[in-house]
């Protein structure tokens, strides 16, 4: 798919539960109060932002914008929904209000936002929403909901990518541990945006076009008893030129060669035959993409030798096995031993490329585990990560807020004894200033009518709440962050596809 920004018609939200009713009750009670007071059409400006980077980190990746745009493009209450609201709101609500709800849409709303997939920071608006105050207020809860988890899990994925390194393959295996089907689908989408390479989630693969990866479980291995169970033993050569009538015997022959080889002699004895049967059967089913889970019984004495015997038999027929997956035990040690085994086979039997066989590791991995493996030293090529990734185990929420900053061209502020909760008033423009080397130096906010920062001109940048934190910056490039993604009745918009947002985020971080 093209990664570039592309113009396209706006579809409906991915999740059919994202409707105008996906909001808190008080949004509708406030809308009625606005309507009753005659204030519902007053022009208001809201900022959507967060107060603190997640996971004790220094950055956040903005995600969820496309789903917000899909919501407002399809924002229309049905007759059934209006009837439900009539039953749910106090009986004193006048009929005229429900007629107002019947006609409400986002044709007079404007959305300015930072590009999805961008690195963002606290207090700087991710989105600026302008429009009639009652209509915009109805967007608060769904927008916060759509941005909160999306940005959190995308950031979590980006952090895992940073620790793992650019060259490692990252696989998202979190569906079974996610908070329900909605969490599972969203996690797959936003982990891909955050830098993961593939998912095990078939539905996400279909919906978003994310590459799929997966092999087999321990249950598949333990379901076999012996090679005698394998009925269909024949396998065509990869080029179709001939047929091996007894692939099982070819595997057994290679296992015997390995057992008595000069470099591997004494490494293992009798391997588990039920495991060998499972590997052989799986290879017969998928000869062109054979990857085996080798820790069901004993990784070193059974799993790896059995895998190698099957892989070598496949090699005889012109196929290349993919590699192994480790799912328990000392992953660093096992990966190093597996690599030695593979390299010894390549050297003794002259099988080109066998020493570079892929090694995938899983088993409740997280940032700390990846960092520990790096420090310990390992031979792992790919990681399958699930629970800690998709559940955002280290922090459950980002803390996105949606604050009124202006109404009828008058700045508004939310005060608090806790200075971190004081909002920054007025309609703002936001800029990212870059230095000589092309790296971003600082994000700044200005009033809408203040002069824009200019390349080569010194500008004083100061922290909004800490007066002592200030610095002069001479930008070599100035980027305006808030771009228009929805302008009232616009039926189309410029927005990056998932693949473009992913590319943007990765290019910024590396």
C-alpha positions as CSV (number, residue, x, y, z in Angstrom):
1,X,0.0,0.0,0.0
2,X,1.1,3.5,-0.6
3,X,2.6,5.2,2.5
4,X,2.1,8.7,1.2
5,X,-0.7,11.0,2.2
6,X,-3.7,10.3,0.1
7,X,-7.1,11.8,-0.4
8,X,-10.0,9.4,0.1
9,X,-13.6,9.3,1.1
10,X,-14.2,9.0,4.8
11,X,-15.6,5.6,5.9
12,X,-17.4,4.8,9.1
13,X,-15.5,4.2,12.4
14,X,-13.8,0.8,12.5
15,X,-15.8,-0.1,15.6
16,X,-19.5,0.0,15.0
17,X,-20.0,0.9,18.7
18,X,-18.5,4.3,18.0
19,X,-21.6,6.4,17.6
20,X,-22.9,9.7,19.1
21,X,-24.1,7.7,22.1
22,X,-20.6,6.6,23.0
23,X,-20.4,9.4,25.5
24,X,-21.1,10.3,29.1
25,X,-24.6,11.3,30.1
26,X,-23.5,14.7,31.3
27,X,-22.5,15.7,27.8
28,X,-26.2,15.5,26.8
29,X,-27.4,17.1,30.0
30,X,-25.0,20.0,29.4
31,X,-26.1,20.2,25.8
32,X,-29.7,20.6,27.0
33,X,-28.6,23.3,29.5
34,X,-26.7,25.1,26.7
35,X,-29.8,24.8,24.4
36,X,-32.1,26.0,27.2
37,X,-29.9,29.0,27.9
38,X,-29.6,29.8,24.2
39,X,-25.9,29.3,24.2
40,X,-25.7,26.1,22.2
41,X,-24.6,27.8,19.0
42,X,-21.9,30.0,20.6
43,X,-18.5,29.4,18.9
44,X,-16.1,27.6,21.2
45,X,-12.6,26.3,21.0
46,X,-11.4,23.2,22.9
47,X,-7.9,21.7,23.2
48,X,-7.3,18.0,23.5
49,X,-3.9,17.2,25.2
50,X,-2.3,15.2,27.9
51,X,-0.3,16.3,31.0
52,X,2.5,13.8,31.4
53,X,4.4,11.3,29.2
54,X,3.5,7.7,29.9
55,X,5.7,5.0,31.3
56,X,8.0,7.5,32.9
57,X,9.3,8.4,29.5
58,X,10.3,11.4,27.5
59,X,7.9,11.2,24.5
60,X,4.5,10.0,23.3
61,X,3.3,8.9,19.9
62,X,0.0,10.5,18.8
63,X,-2.6,8.0,17.5
64,X,-6.3,7.7,17.0
65,X,-6.9,10.8,14.8
66,X,-8.3,8.9,11.9
67,X,-11.0,7.3,14.0
68,X,-12.0,10.7,15.4
69,X,-12.4,12.1,11.9
70,X,-14.5,9.0,10.9
71,X,-16.7,9.7,13.9
72,X,-17.5,13.3,13.1
73,X,-17.9,12.6,9.4
74,X,-20.7,10.2,10.3
75,X,-22.0,12.0,13.4
76,X,-25.8,11.8,13.2
77,X,-28.3,10.6,15.8
78,X,-30.8,8.0,14.6
79,X,-34.5,8.1,15.5
80,X,-33.9,5.1,17.7
81,X,-31.1,6.9,19.6
82,X,-33.2,10.1,20.0
83,X,-36.0,8.0,21.4
84,X,-33.6,6.4,23.9
85,X,-32.3,9.8,25.0
86,X,-35.9,11.0,25.4
87,X,-36.5,8.1,27.8
88,X,-33.2,8.6,29.6
89,X,-33.2,12.3,30.2
90,X,-35.5,14.0,32.7
91,X,-39.1,14.3,31.6
92,X,-38.8,18.1,31.9
93,X,-36.6,18.3,28.8
94,X,-38.6,20.1,26.1
95,X,-39.5,18.6,22.7
96,X,-37.6,21.3,20.9
97,X,-34.3,20.0,22.3
98,X,-34.9,16.6,20.7
99,X,-35.7,18.3,17.4
100,X,-32.3,20.1,17.8
101,X,-30.6,16.7,18.4
102,X,-32.3,15.3,15.3
103,X,-30.6,18.0,13.1
104,X,-27.2,18.2,14.9
105,X,-24.1,17.2,12.9
106,X,-20.5,18.4,12.6
107,X,-21.0,20.6,9.5
108,X,-20.0,23.6,11.5
109,X,-17.1,22.0,13.3
110,X,-13.4,22.4,12.5
111,X,-10.6,20.0,13.5
112,X,-6.9,21.0,13.6
113,X,-4.5,18.3,14.7
114,X,-0.9,17.1,14.7
115,X,-0.3,14.4,12.1
116,X,-1.1,10.9,13.4
117,X,2.1,8.9,14.2
118,X,4.0,12.0,15.3
119,X,6.1,12.3,18.4
120,X,4.3,14.7,20.8
121,X,4.7,16.1,24.2
122,X,2.7,17.2,27.3
123,X,0.5,20.3,27.2
124,X,0.9,20.9,23.5
125,X,-2.6,20.4,21.9
126,X,-2.9,17.2,19.9
127,X,-6.1,18.5,18.5
128,X,-7.9,21.8,18.4
129,X,-11.7,21.5,18.0
130,X,-13.8,24.5,17.0
131,X,-17.5,24.8,16.6
132,X,-20.9,25.3,18.3
133,X,-20.2,24.7,22.0
134,X,-23.0,22.1,22.5
135,X,-22.0,20.1,19.4
136,X,-18.3,20.1,20.3
137,X,-19.1,19.1,23.9
138,X,-20.7,16.0,22.6
139,X,-17.4,15.0,21.0
140,X,-15.4,15.2,24.2
141,X,-15.8,11.7,25.6
142,X,-15.5,9.8,22.4
143,X,-12.5,11.8,21.3
144,X,-10.7,11.2,24.6
145,X,-11.6,7.6,24.4
146,X,-10.3,7.2,20.9
147,X,-7.1,9.0,21.5
148,X,-6.2,7.7,25.0
149,X,-5.6,4.0,24.4
150,X,-4.5,4.5,20.8
151,X,-1.7,6.9,21.8
152,X,-0.8,4.8,24.9
153,X,-0.3,1.5,23.1
154,X,1.4,3.1,20.1
155,X,3.9,4.7,22.5
156,X,4.3,1.4,24.3
157,X,5.0,-0.3,21.0
158,X,7.5,2.4,20.0
159,X,9.4,2.0,23.3
160,X,9.6,-1.8,22.7
161,X,10.9,-1.1,19.2
162,X,13.5,1.3,20.5
163,X,14.8,-1.2,23.1
164,X,14.8,-4.2,20.7
165,X,16.6,-2.2,18.0
166,X,15.8,-1.3,14.4
167,X,17.0,-4.6,13.0
168,X,14.9,-7.0,15.0
169,X,11.5,-8.4,13.9
170,X,8.7,-7.5,16.3
171,X,5.6,-9.6,16.3
172,X,2.4,-8.6,18.2
173,X,0.9,-11.7,19.9
174,X,-1.5,-10.0,22.3
175,X,-5.0,-10.8,21.1
176,X,-5.7,-13.5,23.7
177,X,-4.6,-11.2,26.6
178,X,-6.2,-8.0,25.4
179,X,-9.1,-6.3,27.2
180,X,-11.8,-7.8,25.0
181,X,-12.1,-7.9,21.2
182,X,-12.1,-4.1,20.9
183,X,-8.8,-3.9,22.8
184,X,-7.4,-6.7,20.7
185,X,-8.2,-5.1,17.3
186,X,-7.1,-1.6,18.4
187,X,-3.8,-3.0,19.9
188,X,-2.9,-4.7,16.7
189,X,-3.5,-1.6,14.6
190,X,-1.6,0.8,16.9
191,X,1.2,-1.6,17.7
192,X,1.8,-1.8,14.0
193,X,1.8,2.0,13.9
194,X,4.3,2.1,16.8
195,X,6.8,0.0,14.9
196,X,5.9,-3.6,15.1
197,X,6.2,-5.6,11.9
198,X,3.3,-8.1,12.0
199,X,0.5,-9.5,14.1
200,X,-1.0,-12.8,14.9
201,X,-4.5,-11.2,14.9
202,X,-6.2,-12.5,11.7
203,X,-9.1,-10.0,11.9
204,X,-6.7,-7.1,12.2
205,X,-4.8,-8.4,9.2
206,X,-8.0,-8.4,7.2
207,X,-9.3,-5.0,8.4
208,X,-6.0,-3.0,8.3
209,X,-3.8,-5.0,5.9
210,X,-1.2,-5.7,8.6
211,X,1.1,-8.6,7.8
212,X,0.2,-11.8,9.6
213,X,2.6,-14.2,11.4
214,X,2.1,-17.4,13.4
215,X,3.1,-21.0,13.7
216,X,1.8,-23.6,16.1
217,X,1.3,-24.1,19.8
218,X,2.5,-26.6,22.4
219,X,-0.9,-28.4,22.0
220,X,-0.1,-29.2,18.4
221,X,3.2,-30.8,19.4
222,X,1.8,-32.8,22.3
223,X,-1.2,-34.0,20.3
224,X,1.1,-36.4,18.4
225,X,2.3,-39.7,19.8
226,X,4.8,-41.1,17.2
227,X,5.8,-40.7,13.5
228,X,3.6,-43.8,12.8
229,X,0.6,-41.5,13.0
230,X,1.7,-39.7,9.8
231,X,-0.3,-41.3,7.0
232,X,0.5,-39.0,4.0
233,X,4.3,-39.1,3.9
234,X,5.0,-37.8,0.4
235,X,6.2,-34.3,-0.5
236,X,6.9,-32.7,-3.9
237,X,10.2,-31.0,-4.4
238,X,9.9,-27.2,-4.3
239,X,10.2,-27.0,-8.1
240,X,7.7,-29.7,-8.7
241,X,10.1,-31.8,-10.6
242,X,9.7,-35.0,-8.5
243,X,8.2,-36.4,-5.4
244,X,9.8,-37.7,-2.2
245,X,7.6,-40.8,-1.4
246,X,8.7,-41.0,2.3
247,X,9.6,-37.7,3.8
248,X,9.3,-39.2,7.3
249,X,12.2,-41.6,6.5
250,X,14.2,-38.8,5.1
251,X,13.8,-36.9,8.4
252,X,14.8,-39.9,10.4
253,X,17.9,-40.4,8.2
254,X,19.0,-36.8,8.9
255,X,18.4,-37.2,12.6
256,X,20.7,-40.2,12.7
257,X,23.4,-38.2,10.8
258,X,23.1,-35.4,13.3
259,X,23.4,-37.8,16.2
260,X,26.7,-39.2,14.9
261,X,28.2,-36.0,13.4
262,X,31.7,-34.9,14.3
263,X,30.7,-31.5,15.5
264,X,27.4,-32.4,17.2
265,X,28.3,-35.9,18.6
266,X,27.2,-36.2,22.3
267,X,25.1,-33.0,22.2
268,X,21.9,-35.1,22.3
269,X,20.7,-38.7,22.5
270,X,17.2,-40.0,21.8
271,X,14.9,-37.1,20.9
272,X,11.2,-37.0,21.7
273,X,9.6,-38.9,18.8
274,X,6.1,-37.4,19.4
275,X,7.7,-34.0,18.9
276,X,9.5,-35.2,15.8
277,X,6.2,-36.4,14.4
278,X,4.6,-33.0,15.1
279,X,7.4,-31.1,13.4
280,X,7.4,-33.5,10.4
281,X,3.6,-33.2,10.0
282,X,3.8,-29.4,10.2
283,X,6.5,-29.4,7.6
284,X,4.5,-31.6,5.3
285,X,1.6,-29.0,5.6
286,X,3.8,-25.9,5.3
287,X,7.1,-26.9,3.6
288,X,7.8,-23.4,2.4
289,X,7.5,-21.6,5.8
290,X,8.4,-24.2,8.4
291,X,9.0,-22.6,11.8
292,X,8.8,-24.8,14.9
293,X,8.1,-24.2,18.6
294,X,10.9,-26.2,20.2
295,X,10.4,-26.0,24.0
296,X,7.5,-28.4,24.6
297,X,9.9,-31.1,26.0
298,X,13.6,-30.2,26.0
299,X,15.0,-27.4,23.9
300,X,18.6,-28.5,23.6
301,X,18.3,-32.3,23.7
302,X,15.1,-32.7,21.6
303,X,13.5,-29.6,20.2
304,X,16.5,-28.1,18.3
305,X,17.8,-31.5,16.9
306,X,14.3,-32.5,15.8
307,X,13.8,-29.2,14.1
308,X,17.2,-29.4,12.3
309,X,16.4,-32.9,11.1
310,X,13.2,-31.7,9.5
311,X,14.8,-28.5,8.2
312,X,17.6,-30.5,6.5
313,X,15.1,-32.9,4.9
314,X,13.2,-29.9,3.5
315,X,16.5,-28.5,2.2
316,X,17.1,-31.8,0.3
317,X,13.8,-31.1,-1.5
318,X,14.7,-27.4,-2.3
319,X,12.8,-25.8,0.6
320,X,14.3,-23.4,3.2
321,X,13.0,-23.6,6.8
322,X,12.3,-20.3,8.6
323,X,13.6,-21.1,12.1
324,X,12.5,-21.8,15.6
325,X,10.6,-20.2,18.5
326,X,11.6,-20.3,22.1
327,X,8.9,-19.7,24.6
328,X,10.4,-20.6,28.1
329,X,13.5,-20.9,30.0
330,X,16.8,-18.9,29.6
331,X,16.1,-17.3,26.2
332,X,19.5,-15.8,25.8
333,X,21.4,-19.1,26.6
334,X,19.1,-21.2,24.5
335,X,19.3,-18.8,21.5
336,X,23.1,-18.9,21.7
337,X,23.1,-22.7,21.8
338,X,20.7,-22.9,18.9
339,X,22.9,-20.7,16.9
340,X,26.0,-22.8,17.6
341,X,24.0,-25.9,16.5
342,X,22.9,-24.2,13.3
343,X,26.4,-23.0,12.5
344,X,27.9,-26.4,13.2
345,X,25.4,-28.0,10.7
346,X,26.2,-25.4,8.0
347,X,30.0,-26.1,8.5
348,X,29.8,-29.9,8.6
349,X,27.1,-30.6,6.0
350,X,27.7,-27.5,3.7
351,X,24.2,-26.3,3.9
352,X,24.5,-22.6,2.9
353,X,22.6,-20.2,5.1
354,X,21.7,-22.7,7.8
355,X,23.7,-20.9,10.4
356,X,21.5,-17.8,9.9
357,X,18.3,-19.6,10.7
358,X,15.8,-17.3,12.4
359,X,15.4,-17.5,16.2
360,X,12.2,-16.1,17.6
361,X,11.6,-15.6,21.4
362,X,8.4,-15.1,23.3
363,X,7.2,-15.7,26.9
364,X,5.8,-12.5,28.7
365,X,8.4,-10.2,27.2
366,X,8.5,-6.5,28.1
367,X,10.9,-3.6,27.8
368,X,13.0,-4.7,30.8
369,X,13.3,-8.2,29.5
370,X,14.5,-7.0,26.1
371,X,17.0,-4.7,27.8
372,X,18.2,-7.6,30.0
373,X,18.6,-9.9,26.9
374,X,20.7,-7.2,25.2
375,X,23.0,-6.8,28.1
376,X,23.3,-10.6,28.6
377,X,24.0,-11.2,24.9
378,X,21.8,-13.4,22.7
379,X,21.2,-14.6,19.1
380,X,17.5,-13.8,18.9
381,X,16.2,-12.4,15.6
382,X,12.6,-11.8,16.4
383,X,10.4,-11.2,19.4
384,X,6.7,-12.2,19.9
385,X,5.3,-9.8,22.5
386,X,1.8,-9.9,23.9
387,X,0.5,-9.2,27.5
388,X,2.8,-6.4,28.6
389,X,2.4,-4.7,25.2
390,X,-1.3,-4.7,24.5
391,X,-2.5,-4.3,28.1
392,X,0.0,-1.4,28.7
393,X,0.8,-3.3,31.9
394,X,3.1,-0.6,33.2
395,X,0.5,2.2,32.9
396,X,-3.2,1.8,32.3
397,X,-4.1,5.2,30.9
398,X,-2.5,8.2,29.2
399,X,-4.7,10.9,30.9
400,X,-5.9,12.8,27.9
401,X,-8.1,15.8,28.7
402,X,-10.4,18.1,26.7
403,X,-10.5,21.7,27.9
404,X,-12.4,24.8,26.8
405,X,-9.9,27.5,26.0
406,X,-12.0,30.1,24.2
407,X,-15.7,31.0,23.7
408,X,-17.0,33.9,21.6
409,X,-13.4,35.0,21.0
410,X,-12.9,35.3,24.8
411,X,-10.1,33.2,26.4
412,X,-11.1,30.8,29.2
413,X,-9.0,29.1,31.8
414,X,-9.4,26.3,34.3
415,X,-7.6,27.1,37.5
416,X,-6.4,24.7,40.2
417,X,-4.3,24.5,43.3
418,X,-2.4,21.8,41.4
419,X,-0.5,23.8,38.8
420,X,-0.3,20.7,36.5
421,X,-4.1,20.9,36.1
422,X,-4.2,24.6,35.1
423,X,-5.3,24.9,31.5
424,X,-3.6,27.2,29.0
425,X,-6.2,29.7,27.7
426,X,-7.0,31.0,24.2
427,X,-6.9,29.6,20.7
428,X,-3.3,28.7,19.9
429,X,-0.9,27.9,17.1
430,X,1.8,25.3,17.7
431,X,5.3,25.0,16.1
432,X,8.2,22.7,16.2
433,X,11.6,24.4,15.9
434,X,14.5,22.5,14.3
435,X,18.3,23.1,14.8
436,X,21.2,23.0,12.3
437,X,21.5,19.2,12.3
438,X,17.8,18.8,11.4
439,X,16.7,17.6,14.8
440,X,13.8,19.1,16.6
441,X,14.7,21.4,19.5
442,X,11.5,22.5,21.1
443,X,7.7,22.8,20.6
444,X,6.2,26.2,21.3
445,X,2.7,27.5,21.5
446,X,1.6,31.1,20.6
447,X,-1.6,33.0,20.5
448,X,-3.4,32.7,17.1
449,X,-2.7,36.3,16.1
450,X,0.9,36.4,17.4
451,X,3.7,36.5,14.8
452,X,5.0,33.1,13.7
453,X,8.6,32.1,14.5
454,X,10.9,32.7,11.6
455,X,13.9,30.8,10.4
456,X,17.2,32.4,11.5
457,X,15.5,34.8,14.0
458,X,16.1,34.4,17.7
459,X,13.0,33.6,19.7
460,X,12.6,33.4,23.5
461,X,11.0,30.1,24.5
462,X,9.8,29.6,28.1
463,X,8.0,27.0,30.1
464,X,4.3,27.9,30.6
465,X,4.4,27.3,34.4
466,X,8.1,27.4,35.4
467,X,9.5,30.9,34.7
468,X,13.1,29.8,35.3
469,X,12.9,27.3,32.4
470,X,13.6,29.5,29.4
471,X,16.0,29.6,26.4
472,X,16.7,31.5,23.3
473,X,16.4,29.4,20.1
474,X,17.4,30.3,16.5
475,X,15.4,27.8,14.4
476,X,16.8,26.6,11.1
477,X,13.4,25.1,10.2
478,X,9.9,25.9,11.5
479,X,7.1,23.4,11.3
480,X,3.5,24.3,12.1
481,X,2.1,21.3,13.9
482,X,-1.7,21.8,13.8
483,X,-3.1,21.1,10.4
484,X,-6.7,21.2,9.3
485,X,-8.2,17.7,9.1
486,X,-11.9,18.6,9.0
487,X,-13.4,21.8,7.9
488,X,-17.1,21.7,8.4
489,X,-19.0,20.1,5.6
490,X,-15.9,18.7,3.9
491,X,-16.6,15.3,2.5
492,X,-13.0,14.4,2.0
493,X,-9.7,15.1,3.9
494,X,-6.0,14.8,3.6
495,X,-5.0,12.1,6.0
496,X,-2.2,9.5,6.1
497,X,-3.2,5.8,5.9
498,X,-2.1,3.5,8.7
499,X,1.1,2.7,6.7
500,X,2.0,6.3,6.3
501,X,1.4,7.1,9.9
502,X,3.6,4.2,10.9
503,X,6.4,5.3,8.5
504,X,6.2,8.9,10.0
505,X,6.6,7.7,13.5
506,X,9.5,5.3,12.7
507,X,11.4,7.9,10.7
508,X,11.2,10.4,13.5
509,X,12.4,8.0,16.2
510,X,15.3,6.5,14.2
